[in-house]
Amino acid sequence: MFYYKGHSMLTTLPSPSAQTIRQSVPDQEDIIRRSLERSARYGVDPHLDGAPESTRLSDEQLRERINGQRVFYTLAKEQIDSLYRLLRDTGFCMALADSEGYVLYVVGDSDLVEHFKRRRCIPGYRWTERDIGTCAIGLSLEERVPVFLPGDRMYSAQARKISNAGAPVFSLDGGRVLGAISLSGGSDMMHIHTLGLVRQAAETVTSQLRERERIRELAIKNQYMRALVESDSRGIVTVDQTGRIVEANSTARKLLKLSPGCEGKSFEELEYLTLGSLRKAVQDGDITDGTVMAGQIAGMINKKQTCKEMIDEMMAEATKLLNR
């Protein structure tokens, strides 16, 4: 059965049968069968009590492994902690592993965490099919799909009282598996629907990675645009939709005597600062420190002409229209 803790209500659902799993998650039974066959071919002892000591990383190796994938680790840990806050005190435990099956993080209710410690499903140990046989972490990494693994389908006889759900976390382009998230609980408490929780957590990590990359690309583009604006000899001020200053290049700061903290000033304040600069340009001919006014029509200018050429052109166009 699966317990859901929400407000003051506790709901129980029947434990899943193999038929229920086949109906709810297509091909799950085939995936588990293939994993059990692989585990037997690898020669894994079905009576193994946990991850082999030979897979253990030193504390330094574990730190280096986490630091080498810090963004993935941080985002995945946040998702796990967020989900576990909803499941706390209901008999569940969650784990995070990297692409090679090394456990990086574990959190859960104390009795289940103790079970994990005895079976060495703790940070620094490797949980793959080759090491421990069919398990949620190793299976989701191997098959690259979310899996629900009832306790009686675990390869290890020592683990058959615990059911598991696992889901792989993919890279931005979906080409690489970065790791896996698993959720475990007593076989009398887990339900096929727990797979949806784990799958959503894994997909959220990938979405957050994609969002971070989008923000990084925008930051690079903004930096490029700032460099272009700053290199322009003209004074350029950008404002937001409310008319407040967002940014000004060094020429604009000099002309308008803007302080480094001018961002956020209103457009009215900007207009006040420019009083007198129009006179410099129009009457004194100072186009360096003066302000040259141009409306949207300036965008239609595509050539240089003398006054005589402009008047002659306008007269010719008017004559042509009148003679139609």
Secondary structure, 3 states (H helix, E strand, C coil): CCCEEECCEEECCCCCCHHHHHHHCCCHHHHHHHHHHHHHHCCCCCCCCCCCHHHCCCHHHHHHHHHCCHHHHHHHHHHHHHHHHHHCCCCEEEEEEECCCEEEEEEECHHHHHHHHHCCCCCCCECCHHHHCCCHHHHHHHHCCCEEECHHHCCCHHHCCEEEEEEEEECCCCCCEEEEEEEEEECCCCCCCHHHHHHHHHHHHHHHHHHHHHHHHHHHHHHHHHHHHHHCCCCCEEECCCCEEEEECHHHHHHHCCCCCCCCCEHHHHHHHCCCHHHHHHCCCCCCCCCCCCCHHHHHCCCCCCHHHHHHHHHHHHHHHHCC
